[in-house]
Amino acid sequence: MRSAHPPSLPLKASLGTHALLGLKNIKMTCSPTTLYFMLGERCLRNCSYCAQRNSSGGIYLSRVMWPPVAPEEVERGMETAIKRGARRICVQTLDYPHLLEDLRGLSNILFSHIPVSLSIPPLSEEEMLLLKEMGVEIAAVSLDAATEEIFTLHRGAGVGNPYTWEGMWEAMRRSREIFGSTVTHVIVGLGESDEDLLRLFEKLKVEGVY
C-alpha cells in the first residue's frame, strides 16, 4: 500500500473541461461530452514518449494543455457541466506516492455525479478495490506498446521504470475481475509492425480487454 499523506490534490483539466465547467469562455465548434482531468504534479516514471515523464516537466499530455483547476471550482461547476452535456468523467493519473489519498480527497467531488473512468498505473488488488468503493466505474491500465520488446524499451527497464509486460497484463486482468470490464490504450508508431498489432488485438479480445 502507498503511504498515508494529506491529499495535496494537484488537479488539472483540459481546456474543453474548463469551458464546460464555466471557468473559461472558449468558443467550441463541438462541445465535449466528457470531462477530462489529470491528477498529479510530477510522475515518478520516465516513459520515453510521454510529455509528463519524470525527466520532462512538460505542461502537455497528448498535445493538450492542462491548466490547473481547484477542486472547489470543479464542485461549483459540475452542475453547469452536466447541463451543458457532460456525460462522463475521465481522470488520467500520474504514478506518484500519494495517488490513492488524492483520489480519495476528490471522490465526493468527482465520483458522485456521472460515471467515472480512471487511467491508472498497475495497482494492487487492494488498491483497485478501494477505487471501486470510491465509485469508480472503469479503471484502465495502459499497455501502450504492442510487443514486450517495445514495452521494455520505452516503458519498462529500458527507461528505468519498474513496469514489466507481464505485470501490466496481470494488472489488466485484476481490473477486469474487480470492475467487471476494463480497457487499455495502445500507441501505434513505436516500431511495431501491422502483424504485431493484429496479434496484440487478438490477445486483448481473448482476455476481455477493450
C-alpha positions in Angstrom: 0.0 0.0 0.0 1.1 3.5 -0.7 1.9 5.6 2.4 -0.8 7.8 4.1 -0.5 11.5 3.3 -2.8 14.5 3.5 -4.2 14.9 -0.1 -2.5 17.7 -2.0 -5.0 17.5 -4.8 -2.7 18.5 -7.7 -5.6 18.6 -10.2 -5.6 19.9 -13.8 -8.3 19.9 -16.5 -8.3 20.2 -20.3 -9.4 23.5 -21.8 -12.6 22.0 -23.0 -13.4 20.8 -19.5 -12.7 24.3 -18.2 -15.2 25.6 -20.7 -17.9 23.0 -19.7 -17.4 23.9 -16.1 -18.0 27.5 -16.9 -14.4 28.5 -15.9 -13.3 29.8 -19.3 -15.1 31.4 -22.1 -14.0 29.4 -25.1 -15.7 29.2 -28.5 -16.1 25.5 -29.4 -17.3 24.1 -32.7 -18.4 20.9 -30.9 -18.9 20.8 -27.2 -17.3 17.7 -25.5 -19.4 15.2 -23.6 -16.6 14.0 -21.3 -14.8 16.0 -18.6 -11.1 15.3 -18.8 -8.9 15.7 -15.7 -5.3 14.9 -14.9 -4.1 14.2 -11.3 -0.6 14.5 -10.1 2.2 17.1 -10.2 5.1 15.0 -11.3 5.2 11.4 -12.4 7.8 9.0 -10.9 8.2 7.2 -14.2 10.1 8.0 -17.4 8.2 6.5 -20.3 10.1 7.7 -23.4 7.1 9.0 -25.4 5.2 10.8 -22.5 5.3 14.6 -22.1 4.6 14.0 -18.4 7.6 11.8 -17.8 9.8 12.5 -14.8 12.7 13.9 -16.9 10.4 16.2 -19.0 8.4 18.5 -16.8 6.1 19.2 -19.7 2.7 21.0 -19.5 1.1 18.9 -22.2 -0.3 15.4 -22.4 -1.4 14.1 -25.8 -0.7 17.5 -27.3 -3.4 19.1 -24.9 -2.7 21.8 -22.4 -3.9 21.1 -18.9 -4.4 24.3 -16.8 -4.7 23.8 -13.0 -8.1 23.7 -11.6 -9.1 24.0 -7.9 -11.4 21.2 -6.5 -13.9 23.8 -5.3 -14.1 25.2 -8.8 -14.9 21.8 -10.1 -17.6 21.3 -7.4 -19.2 24.6 -8.2 -19.2 24.0 -12.0 -20.3 20.3 -12.1 -24.0 21.1 -12.3 -23.3 23.5 -15.2 -21.2 21.0 -17.0 -23.9 18.3 -16.8 -26.5 20.8 -18.1 -24.2 21.5 -21.0 -24.0 17.8 -21.9 -21.2 16.2 -19.8 -22.0 12.5 -19.5 -18.7 11.0 -18.2 -15.6 12.0 -16.3 -12.2 10.6 -17.3 -9.2 11.1 -14.9 -5.6 10.5 -16.2 -3.5 9.8 -13.1 0.3 10.1 -13.0 2.2 7.5 -11.0 3.2 9.1 -7.7 3.3 8.1 -4.0 0.1 9.7 -2.7 -2.2 8.9 -5.7 -4.8 7.0 -3.7 -5.0 9.6 -1.0 -5.5 12.3 -3.5 -8.2 10.3 -5.3 -10.0 9.8 -2.0 -9.9 13.5 -1.4 -11.6 14.1 -4.7 -14.1 11.3 -4.6 -17.0 13.3 -3.3 -16.5 15.9 -6.0 -15.7 13.8 -9.0 -17.3 10.4 -8.3 -20.8 11.2 -7.3 -22.4 12.8 -10.3 -21.8 10.9 -13.6 -19.9 7.7 -14.5 -16.1 7.9 -13.9 -13.3 6.2 -15.7 -9.7 6.3 -14.5 -6.4 5.6 -16.3 -4.1 4.3 -13.6 -0.7 2.7 -13.1 -0.7 -1.0 -12.3 -2.2 -1.1 -8.8 -2.6 -4.0 -6.4 -5.9 -5.8 -5.9 -6.4 -4.0 -2.6 -5.8 -0.6 -4.2 -8.2 -1.4 -7.0 -10.9 -2.5 -4.6 -10.5 0.9 -2.8 -11.1 2.6 -6.1 -14.3 0.6 -6.7 -15.5 1.5 -3.2 -14.9 5.2 -4.1 -17.4 4.8 -7.0 -15.0 4.4 -10.0 -16.8 2.5 -12.8 -13.8 1.6 -15.1 -10.1 1.5 -14.3 -7.9 1.4 -17.4 -4.3 0.1 -17.2 -2.4 1.4 -20.2 -0.3 -1.2 -22.1 0.8 1.5 -24.6 3.2 -0.8 -26.5 2.3 -3.6 -29.0 5.1 -6.0 -28.0 7.1 -7.0 -25.0 10.3 -5.8 -26.6 8.9 -2.3 -27.4 7.3 -2.1 -24.0 10.6 -2.9 -22.2 12.5 -0.3 -24.3 10.1 2.6 -23.9 8.0 1.9 -20.8 10.0 -0.7 -18.8 13.6 -1.3 -17.8 14.9 0.5 -20.8 14.0 3.8 -19.3 14.5 2.8 -15.7 10.9 2.0 -14.9 9.8 -0.9 -12.7 7.0 -1.8 -15.0 7.0 -5.2 -16.8 5.0 -6.6 -19.7 3.6 -9.4 -17.7 2.9 -7.1 -14.8 0.7 -4.9 -17.0 -1.3 -7.9 -18.2 -1.8 -9.1 -14.6 -3.0 -5.6 -13.7 -5.4 -5.5 -16.6 -6.8 -8.9 -15.5 -7.2 -7.6 -12.0 -9.1 -4.6 -13.2 -11.4 -6.8 -15.4 -12.2 -9.0 -12.4 -12.8 -6.2 -10.0 -14.7 -3.8 -12.2 -16.4 -6.3 -14.5 -14.7 -5.0 -17.6 -11.6 -3.0 -18.4 -9.9 -1.1 -21.2 -6.4 -0.3 -22.2 -4.6 2.1 -24.5 -2.1 1.2 -27.3 0.2 3.7 -29.0 0.9 3.0 -32.7 4.2 4.2 -34.1 6.8 3.0 -31.6 8.3 0.5 -34.0 5.7 -2.3 -34.2 4.5 -4.0 -37.4 0.9 -4.4 -38.5 1.3 -8.1 -37.6 2.3 -7.1 -34.1 -0.8 -5.0 -33.7 -3.1 -7.8 -35.0 -1.6 -10.3 -32.6 -2.0 -7.9 -29.7 -5.6 -7.0 -30.6 -6.4 -10.7 -30.8 -4.9 -11.4 -27.4 -6.7 -8.4 -25.9 -10.0 -9.7 -27.3 -9.4 -13.2 -25.8 -8.5 -11.6 -22.4 -11.7 -9.4 -22.5 -9.7 -6.1 -22.5 -11.0 -3.4 -24.8 
